[in-house]
Amino acid sequence: MKLKLPDPLQPLNIGTRGSPLALAQAYETRDRLMAAFDLPQEAFEIVVIKTTGDRITDRPLKEIGGKGLFTREIEETLLSGTIDIAVHSMKDMPVLQPDGLVLDTYLPREDVRDAFVSPHYASLSDLPAGTKVGTSSLRRKAQVLVAYPQLEVVEFRGNVQTRLKKLDDGVAACTFLAMAGLNRLDQAEIARTAIDPATMLPAVAQGAIGIERRADDSRMAEILAPLHHQDTGLQLSAERAFLTALDGSCETPIAGLAELDGNSIRLRGEILRPDGSQSLQDDQTASAEDAAELGRDMAQALLDRAGTGFFDWRQ
């Protein structure tokens, strides 16, 4: 199939953050479009957009505005028409998109697991009491403290190389990364081990890449259609419905993972108190066509069990 761009002199502009992982995801998107439409690399341009979340790395996300800090400037650029599509890590995406934008194309999902990374220890269970664990994720922090209350969790942000340097400098003895990101960067060897979801349930939509477009751009909808991976879409339908019903943000420790088995979809969900004092989990299966309803129902079931104030911040 040969793609006909609106103007053959103008490349299709792909917007992205500038981190090595974000660029790898944008290149994957470009390469899939090249293959789908038999086009050369010159038919596309990667447009790097600096976000507030990239500029401010010395404070927790909850203090400076949450997940939207990694998407706001990119979405504003998309709405302005400067770029044609935007490529995102889905676990960083707020549950609601700005008016005029649509997020309905997902690439095949990568490894969903968290990676345990440490220069000295093979696993969390090997850490002595009082050892510092570095993470900026409230989910990971709460999950660690639920299972290992004797450990100390410290703030730990930055790209892969920044975090590895912090480990070398002794800021913490270990940290976590997403296996999907390491795989996309060809750096899977950095992980001491990939943590089974039964031990540490991943973030909602972890390992998935989403492509955002303008809602009124029917041509771009047509162009993106061959890239959409239906199974990933069904998984994220359940997981993001679960997150939406829980009013998920960077201040709410929430984990969720949907898996397909034929025409059935299994969803595991977890909500935690931010201080790690309590965790509530659920595991349900439904028809794949009811994926979103499954997510909403599980969220309500967990909220009913949690009661008022479950997500209150306690430090």
Summary of the structure (lengths in Angstrom):
residues: 315
radius of gyration: 19.7
end to end distance: 56.9
largest distance: 62.1
contacts: 1035
relative contact order: 0.14
helix: 38%
strand: 23%
